[in-house]
Amino acid sequence: MTWLSNETVERLRDLATRPAVSGDRYVVLRPLGRGGMGAVYAARDTVLGRDVALKVSNAAVATGDLEARLKREAQVLARLEHPGIVPVHDAGVLEDGRVFYVMKLVQGETLEQHARTLTSEAARLGVFERIVETVAFAHAAGVVHRDLKPSNVMVGRFGEVLVLDWGVARIVAEQDTARHARIGTVGFMAPEQASGGAAGAGPAADVFALGAVLSWLLSGASIPRRLRAIVSKCTATEPDARYPNAAALAEDLSRYRQGAPVSAYRDTWLESAGAWFVRYRTFILLVLAYLVMRALLAMWTH
């Protein structure tokens, strides 16, 4: 018996499952990745002359949960037009019955990879703020991601930050059929999701995941009290104890980065005085310099 190497088996599987797109618009170039819901390929759009990403469901017929989820993901992405969300260009069904959609091809690395290059708190918070802004936009549009984690964030070659994988996203205004489904990733999913209450998971569930991502980003670093309080508020056990949505988190994060008090932490009078000095130090130093010059001038004239 001849044993095939893992590389050979993977190549054969790719050839067997490689999508055959009807017509001559899309030419599949190479596989990019594979997940539980489907596979992603780099493809060439011969009509517009550009490379795109082609996502195809795993199942062989256009029915069932996987197909429904892939269609839903494409629909969610289509309604969320934001720089932090990959745009959808096309969608349809392959000749073998599998559902597919076409989106922008993003060149870059996952946040898991990119985090190794972020050597300062400011750099980490800069990337995190972009993630929060994107999720805040989704919340404003009535969409909850429900599976935010470092591997679902990509940082492009020119610094663009993209939130990916909206396959289990929930549109708040619509009825969720997966009432008792356990949706999310351990370590990043909110308690209400872990207990099987994914259908009721609202924006606060995403806030929990964002707090877990921030904690992961800052791991190994000395975290200031205010920032630690922001993480704690995000990851509170009860949804009502968290920020109500990503926009509220973004506001507190912005205040922290400006050196202003945050809602998640009650400053002592000494901390408030120190923060006030840091925030207005340029003005204070100018006034002090002016007073010193006046005092020296007065001494000189007398």
C-alpha positions as CSV (number, residue, x, y, z in Angstrom):
1,M,0.0,0.0,0.0
2,T,1.3,3.4,-0.9
3,W,0.8,6.1,1.7
4,L,0.2,9.6,0.5
5,S,1.8,12.6,2.2
6,N,-0.3,15.2,3.9
7,E,0.7,17.7,1.3
8,T,-0.4,15.4,-1.5
9,V,-3.7,14.7,0.2
10,E,-4.3,18.4,0.7
11,R,-3.6,19.0,-3.0
12,L,-5.9,16.3,-4.1
13,R,-8.7,17.6,-1.8
14,D,-8.2,21.1,-3.3
15,L,-8.5,19.8,-6.8
16,A,-11.6,17.8,-6.0
17,T,-13.3,20.7,-4.3
18,R,-12.0,23.6,-6.4
19,P,-15.0,25.6,-7.6
20,A,-16.1,25.5,-11.2
21,V,-17.6,28.9,-11.8
22,S,-20.0,28.9,-14.8
23,G,-19.1,31.3,-17.6
24,D,-15.7,32.8,-18.1
25,R,-15.8,35.7,-15.7
26,Y,-13.9,34.2,-12.7
27,V,-10.7,32.1,-13.0
28,V,-9.7,30.4,-9.8
29,L,-6.0,30.9,-9.1
30,R,-5.2,29.3,-5.7
31,P,-6.7,28.4,-2.3
32,L,-6.3,31.0,0.4
33,G,-7.9,29.3,3.4
34,R,-10.5,26.9,4.6
35,G,-12.9,27.0,7.6
36,G,-15.9,25.2,9.0
37,M,-18.3,27.0,6.7
38,G,-16.4,27.2,3.5
39,A,-13.2,27.7,1.5
40,V,-11.7,30.9,0.2
41,Y,-9.8,31.1,-3.1
42,A,-8.0,33.9,-4.9
43,A,-9.6,34.4,-8.3
44,R,-9.2,36.6,-11.3
45,D,-12.2,38.8,-12.4
46,T,-11.6,38.8,-16.2
47,V,-14.3,41.4,-16.8
48,L,-12.9,44.1,-14.5
49,G,-9.3,42.9,-14.7
50,R,-8.7,42.5,-10.9
51,D,-8.0,39.8,-8.4
52,V,-10.8,39.0,-6.0
53,A,-11.5,36.5,-3.2
54,L,-14.1,33.8,-3.9
55,K,-15.7,32.2,-0.9
56,V,-17.5,28.9,-1.5
57,S,-19.6,26.8,0.9
58,N,-18.4,23.3,1.9
59,A,-21.6,21.4,1.2
60,A,-22.3,20.0,-2.3
61,V,-26.0,21.2,-2.5
62,A,-27.5,24.6,-2.2
63,T,-29.6,23.7,0.8
64,G,-29.0,23.4,4.5
65,D,-27.5,25.5,7.3
66,L,-24.1,26.1,5.7
67,E,-25.6,27.5,2.5
68,A,-28.0,29.7,4.5
69,R,-25.2,31.0,6.7
70,L,-23.0,31.8,3.7
71,K,-25.9,33.6,1.9
72,R,-26.6,35.5,5.1
73,E,-22.9,36.5,5.5
74,A,-22.9,37.9,2.0
75,Q,-26.1,39.8,2.7
76,V,-24.8,41.2,6.0
77,L,-21.6,42.3,4.3
78,A,-23.5,43.9,1.5
79,R,-25.5,46.1,3.9
80,L,-22.4,47.2,5.9
81,E,-20.5,49.6,3.7
82,H,-17.5,50.7,5.8
83,P,-13.7,50.9,5.3
84,G,-13.3,48.3,8.0
85,I,-15.5,45.7,6.3
86,V,-14.6,43.8,3.2
87,P,-17.0,44.8,0.4
88,V,-19.0,42.1,-1.6
89,H,-19.0,42.3,-5.4
90,D,-21.0,39.3,-6.5
91,A,-22.9,36.2,-5.3
92,G,-24.5,33.1,-6.8
93,V,-24.6,29.3,-7.0
94,L,-22.0,27.1,-8.7
95,E,-22.8,24.4,-11.2
96,D,-22.4,21.7,-8.4
97,G,-25.0,23.5,-6.3
98,R,-22.6,25.2,-3.8
99,V,-23.2,28.8,-2.8
100,F,-20.5,31.4,-3.4
101,Y,-19.8,35.1,-3.2
102,V,-17.1,37.3,-4.4
103,M,-15.4,40.0,-2.3
104,K,-12.4,42.2,-2.3
105,L,-9.1,40.4,-2.0
106,V,-7.2,41.7,1.0
107,Q,-3.5,41.4,1.3
108,G,-2.1,41.4,4.8
109,E,-1.9,39.4,8.0
110,T,-4.2,38.5,10.9
111,L,-4.1,40.5,14.1
112,E,-2.5,37.4,15.7
113,Q,0.4,37.9,13.4
114,H,0.4,41.7,13.3
115,A,0.4,42.0,17.1
116,R,4.0,40.9,17.2
117,T,5.0,44.1,15.5
118,L,3.1,46.4,18.0
119,T,5.7,47.3,20.6
120,S,3.9,50.1,22.4
121,E,0.5,50.7,24.1
122,A,-0.3,53.5,21.7
123,A,0.3,51.2,18.7
124,R,-1.9,48.5,20.1
125,L,-4.7,50.9,21.0
126,G,-4.5,52.5,17.6
127,V,-5.3,49.2,15.9
128,F,-7.9,48.3,18.6
129,E,-9.7,51.6,18.1
130,R,-10.1,50.9,14.4
131,I,-11.7,47.5,15.3
132,V,-14.1,49.2,17.8
133,E,-15.1,51.8,15.2
134,T,-16.0,49.1,12.7
135,V,-18.0,47.2,15.2
136,A,-19.7,50.4,16.3
137,F,-20.8,51.0,12.7
138,A,-22.3,47.5,12.6
139,H,-24.1,48.0,15.8
140,A,-25.6,51.3,14.5
141,A,-26.8,49.3,11.5
142,G,-28.4,46.7,13.8
143,V,-25.9,43.9,13.3
144,V,-24.0,42.0,16.0
145,H,-20.9,40.1,14.9
146,R,-21.0,37.4,17.7
147,D,-17.5,35.9,16.9
148,L,-14.9,38.7,17.4
149,K,-11.4,37.4,18.0
150,P,-7.8,38.2,16.8
151,S,-8.0,35.7,13.9
152,N,-11.1,37.4,12.6
153,V,-9.3,40.7,12.2
154,M,-6.9,41.5,9.4
155,V,-4.4,44.3,9.0
156,G,-3.6,45.2,5.5
157,R,-0.2,46.1,4.0
158,F,-1.1,49.8,4.2
159,G,-2.4,49.7,7.8
160,E,-6.0,49.2,7.0
161,V,-7.8,47.2,9.7
162,L,-10.7,44.9,8.6
163,V,-13.1,42.9,10.7
164,L,-13.8,39.5,8.9
165,D,-16.0,36.5,9.2
166,W,-19.6,37.7,9.6
167,G,-21.0,34.2,9.0
168,V,-22.7,34.0,12.4
169,A,-23.7,37.7,12.6
170,R,-27.1,38.5,14.0
171,I,-29.4,41.1,12.5
172,V,-31.1,42.4,15.6
173,A,-34.4,43.3,13.9
174,E,-34.8,39.8,12.5
175,Q,-35.8,36.6,14.3
176,D,-32.9,34.3,15.0
177,T,-33.7,30.6,14.5
178,A,-30.7,29.3,16.4
179,R,-32.3,30.0,19.8
180,H,-30.1,27.6,21.8
181,A,-27.0,27.5,19.6
182,R,-23.7,28.0,21.2
183,I,-22.1,30.5,18.9
184,G,-18.7,32.1,19.4
185,T,-15.2,31.1,20.4
186,V,-14.1,30.1,23.9
187,G,-12.2,32.8,25.6
188,F,-13.9,35.6,23.6
189,M,-17.6,34.7,23.8
190,A,-19.8,36.4,26.3
191,P,-21.3,34.3,29.1
192,E,-24.8,34.6,27.6
193,Q,-23.4,33.0,24.4
194,A,-21.6,30.3,26.2
195,S,-24.8,29.3,28.0
196,G,-26.5,28.7,24.7
197,G,-28.3,32.1,24.5
198,A,-26.8,33.2,21.2
199,A,-30.2,34.2,19.8
200,G,-30.5,36.9,22.5
201,A,-26.9,38.1,22.2
202,G,-26.9,41.8,21.5
203,P,-24.3,44.5,21.1
204,A,-23.1,43.9,24.7
205,A,-21.9,40.4,23.6
206,D,-19.6,42.0,21.1
207,V,-18.4,44.4,23.7
208,F,-17.4,41.4,25.9
209,A,-15.5,40.0,22.9
210,L,-13.8,43.4,22.3
211,G,-12.7,43.5,25.9
212,A,-11.2,40.0,25.6
213,V,-9.4,41.1,22.4
214,L,-8.0,44.2,24.2
215,S,-6.9,42.1,27.2
216,W,-5.2,39.7,24.7
217,L,-3.5,42.7,23.0
218,L,-2.2,44.1,26.2
219,S,-1.1,40.7,27.7
220,G,2.4,40.9,29.2
221,A,2.3,44.7,29.5
222,S,1.8,46.8,32.5
223,I,-1.8,48.1,32.2
224,P,-2.7,51.5,33.7
225,R,-5.7,51.5,36.1
226,R,-8.0,53.3,33.7
227,L,-7.3,51.0,30.9
228,R,-7.7,48.0,33.2
229,A,-11.0,49.3,34.3
230,I,-12.2,49.6,30.7
231,V,-11.3,46.0,30.1
232,S,-13.1,45.0,33.3
233,K,-16.2,46.9,32.3
234,C,-16.2,45.3,28.8
235,T,-15.9,41.8,30.2
236,A,-18.4,42.1,33.1
237,T,-20.4,38.9,33.6
238,E,-23.8,40.7,33.3
239,P,-24.5,42.4,30.0
240,D,-26.1,45.4,31.8
241,A,-22.8,46.1,33.6
242,R,-20.9,46.4,30.3
243,Y,-20.8,49.3,27.8
244,P,-24.2,49.1,26.0
245,N,-22.5,49.0,22.5
246,A,-19.2,49.5,20.8
247,A,-19.8,53.3,20.3
248,A,-19.9,53.8,24.1
249,L,-16.6,51.8,24.4
250,A,-15.1,53.9,21.6
251,E,-15.9,57.1,23.5
252,D,-14.3,55.9,26.7
253,L,-11.3,54.6,24.8
254,S,-10.9,58.0,23.1
255,R,-11.1,59.8,26.5
256,Y,-8.5,57.5,27.9
257,R,-6.1,58.2,25.0
258,Q,-6.6,62.0,25.5
259,G,-5.8,61.7,29.2
260,A,-9.3,62.5,30.3
261,P,-11.4,60.7,33.0
262,V,-13.3,57.6,31.8
263,S,-16.7,56.3,32.8
264,A,-15.2,52.9,33.8
265,Y,-13.0,54.3,36.5
266,R,-13.5,56.8,39.3
267,D,-10.3,58.8,39.7
268,T,-8.8,59.9,43.1
269,W,-8.3,63.6,43.5
270,L,-4.6,63.1,43.0
271,E,-5.1,61.2,39.7
272,S,-7.6,63.8,38.6
273,A,-5.1,66.6,39.3
274,G,-2.4,64.6,37.4
275,A,-4.6,64.0,34.5
276,W,-5.6,67.7,34.4
277,F,-1.9,68.7,34.3
278,V,-1.1,66.2,31.5
279,R,-4.0,67.4,29.5
280,Y,-3.3,71.1,29.8
281,R,0.5,70.9,30.4
282,T,1.4,73.1,27.4
283,F,-0.9,75.9,28.5
284,I,0.3,75.5,32.1
285,L,4.0,75.6,31.1
286,L,3.4,78.7,29.0
287,V,1.7,80.5,31.9
288,L,4.5,79.5,34.3
289,A,7.2,80.7,31.8
290,Y,5.3,84.0,31.5
291,L,5.2,84.4,35.2
292,V,8.8,83.6,35.6
293,M,9.8,86.1,32.9
294,R,7.6,88.8,34.7
295,A,9.3,88.0,38.0
296,L,12.8,88.2,36.5
297,L,11.9,91.4,34.7
298,A,10.5,92.9,38.0
299,M,13.7,92.0,39.8
300,W,15.9,93.4,37.0
301,T,14.0,96.8,37.0
302,H,14.3,97.1,40.8
